[in-house]
Amino acid sequence: MLWMALVLGLGLVLFFDGNGAALPPGVIVAESPVQHKEDLPQPFVFRGYTLTPLAHFEIRARVLSRKRYRTGRESELSPLDLALGWGPMSDSAVLEKIEISQSGRWYRWKTDHLPIPRRALEIHSANMHLIPGEGGVERAMLAARKGDIVRFSGYLVRADASDGWRWISSLIREDVGDGACEVIFVNDFFQDP
């Protein structure tokens, strides 16, 4: 009997943690990401790369998927990508009809029947490459799980290496495909209760 209770308990934890299904239907995050270019700091060196702030950036969103990276040049700066959703892409009723995955620094979705128009899906979700700032930012980022509501702020950046390598953030949320991801230097990171 104890064995069955443990299996059931573990199954519930994995289901709710893995599916984000604990949140009710309806838009959970109504606001869109915010960015502006006023009073940007000068370029600075971080982990051996020159980071040039392109815009201030703030977001509150639902974690659709997360992917930890430990290899590849980009992982020297960004150990974590979060696929994030807001507006209709924070709605559990919509998300239960979409399969979301990440690999190779890409975010992908698949569905048999679009629960919302394709363009609404595209402009209310994004894959974001997170560069953790100082303090406990990296620990807070790595604690984020699928289904969590997170909020963070920092800078959309261009990263340059001395050998000519470059990684540049998208500056709009309406783009798709190669170059559409945000590269963000994160100053603070929080999970909403």
N, C-alpha and C positions, 0 to 999 in steps of 0.2 A: 504494500500500500504506500509506504514512504517512497519507494522507487518511482511509482507512477506520479506521485505529487511532485517529485523533483523533475521528472521528465516534462510534465505539464508546465511547471513553473519556468523551466529553461526555454521551452517552446514559446511561451508568451513573451519572455524577455527578448528572445531572438526575433520574434515576429514584430513586436512594437519597435525595437531598436532598428531592425533592418528595413522596415517598410514605412516608418514614420506614420503608421496608421493610428496612433494614439490621438492625433489631432482631429477635431470634428470637420465635417464638410463645410465649405464656405471659404471665402477669401480670408486668409489669416494675416497676410501682410498687404495692406492696400497701397502703401506708398512706394514710389519708384526710387531707384538710386539717385543721388544728388551729386553733382560735381560743379566746380567753378575754377577759374584760373587766377583769381585775385590773390596777391601777396604770396606767390609761390617761393619756397626757399631755393637757394642756389644748389647746383649739383653737389653731391657728397659721395664719399667713398664708403662702401659697405661690403664687407667680406671680399675685398679685393676688386670690386666692380664699381664703376662710377654710375650712380643713379641720378638721373635728371628728372625731377618732378615735372609732370606735364599738366596735372590738374589735381586739385583737392578732390577727395572722393569719400562719400559716406553711403552706407547701405544697411538696410534691415531686410532680411530675406530668410526663406526657408531652405534648408540644406536638402537638395534633391539627391545628391551623391557626393562622395568624397573619395579622393585617391591620394595615397601617400607615395612620394617618389624618393628613392634613395640613390639612384644612378642617373647618369646623364648630366651634362653641364648645367642645365637649368635647375637641377636639384641642389646645387651649391647655394643658390639663392632662395629657391622656393621648394620647400619639402612637401607642400600640400596644395592640391587643387580642390576647390569646392565648386560643384555645379549648384547654382543658386536660382531660386524662383521667387517671384513676387507677383502681386496681382492674381490673375487666374492661375498662374503656375505655383501658387501657394495653397491652392484648394485641394483638399484630400480627394474630393469626388472626381476632380480632373486627373490628379496624379495616379489614382488607382488604375487608370486606363492606359497609362504610358509606362513603358519600360525604359529606364534610364541607366546608362553605363558611362564609364570613363576609362580611357587608356591612351597612352602615347601623348598625353597632354591635351586630349580632345574629350569633349562631352558629346554623347550621342543619345538619341531617343528613338524609340520605335513604338508603333501602335498599329493595331488593325483598323481602328476607326478613330479619327481625330475627335476628341471630346470638345475642343475649342478650335477656332480657325488656326491654320498653320502659322500665319503671321503673328497672331496673339501669343502662341507658344514661343516663337522665335524672339520676340521683343520683350518678353517677360521672364526670360531665363538666360543664364550665361555661365560659361566656365571661367573661373577666376583663379589665376596663379598668385598665391599669397606669399609674400616675402615678409617674414616676421621681424618686427622692430625689436627694440630692447625690452628688458624686463621679462615679464611672464607671458608676453604675447604669443610666442611659439607654443608654449604649454597650453594656453587657452585655445589656440587654433586647433591643435592636434586632438583636443578633447571633443571637438564638434562631431556630431553623428548625424546620419540621415534622419530627417524629420525635425531636427532642432531648428529653432528660430534664433538666428544670430544677428548681431549688428557690429559693424566695425567701421573705422575710418582711417584714412591715410592719404597716400598719393598714388595716382596712376603714374607710372614711370617708364623711362627708357633706361635700360641697363646696357652699359658698354664695357668691354674688356680691352686691355691694352693690345691684344692680338687682332682686333677688328671685329670680334664677335659682338652681336647686338641682339637685344630682345626688346621689342617695343609694344606697349600697351595699346589696345584699341581705345579710342576716345568717345565712342558712341555705343549705345545699347541695341541699335537696330541692325547691326551687321551680322553676317553669318559666315562660316567657313574659315579658311586660313587667315590668320591675323585678327580674328574677331574677339579673341579672349582679352581679358583685362589682366595686366601685370600690376600688382598693387603692393606698395610698401605699406605695411599695416602698423599704425601707431598704437591702436588699441583694439581689443577684440572681446566681445561679451556674448554670453548666451542669455536670451530672454527666459525668464522663469515660465 
